[in-house]
Amino acid sequence: MNAPMVEEIANAVLYEGYLLYPYRKSAIKNRQRWNFGVVGPGQTMQTECLFKAPSSAHLRIRVRFLHLIGEQAMPRDVEFEVPVGTASDSHAFAFEPLERQEAIQGRIETCIEAPKLRVHIFNTNPLDGLERSFISTHTILSLNGGEFISLLEPPEEFTDQAAACRNVGTWPVLVGEDGTHDAMLSSPIILYDYPKIAPESAGSLFDGTEIDEILTLRIMTLTDQEKLEMASTDERAREILERTDSMPPEQFMKLHGVLRGVR
């Protein structure tokens, strides 16, 4: 698994929609966020995918989400490993409260009935509320000694089994270098196999529609007062502003457009 490449895509998913232009908390569309991958108290998210591996292979499961702290959020990470020969497993987790933050807890259940793998995420918090929800929830799966099967383009012998996979609130795709099959990202955003961040992008703008040039131009035209409010919104908004203000012309020209082959 190309860990840096997978991490880059996973981080884009984690912060997708985190803060939208004009990147100020006073903006109406930033007063209520977290449209993707919200698993509230009592709710679940389910991933089903296919794999080929001997019982001696090991499956690594990594569930990531944002935990709301006031108007900001902290990334949370739950990671564990199970042998492919293990039919079922249950992994409970909890994060204790910090300042201005609620405790949060959940459970991850795995069921392995080769060639199908099921990962079920439960939010077991007894009290309701966004501050007790898993936000931008996604799962990274990796196989040591086996390979995953594409649900988008499965081999003919797996067509019916791929169609029978039931994914709730998420969709698994292959990630990493093109042609590799040892890692899968189950994302709340619909992606294609082997998604990549455009090399022309100077950094995250929390918007996956590849409109970096337009957003950069809009940030450049903000008034000094608007930029001041943007900088005071949170650390990530401030990073966007600083990056835009210091962007060299040659970097900006790379955002103008590029022609790529369609998969």
Secondary structure, DSSP 8 states (H G I E B T S, - for coil): --HHHHHHHHHHHHTTTSS-TT--TTSGGGSS---SS-B-TT-EEEEEEEEE--TT-EEEEEEEEEEEETTEEEEEEEEEEEETT-SEEEEEEEE---TT---EEEEEEEEEETTEEEEEEEE--SS-SGGGSBEEEEEEEEEES-EEE-SSS--GGGHHHHHH---BS-EEEE-SSTT--SEEEEESS---SS----TT--S--S-TT--HHHHHHHHHT--HHHHHHHHHH-HHHHHHHHHHHT--HHHHHGGG-------
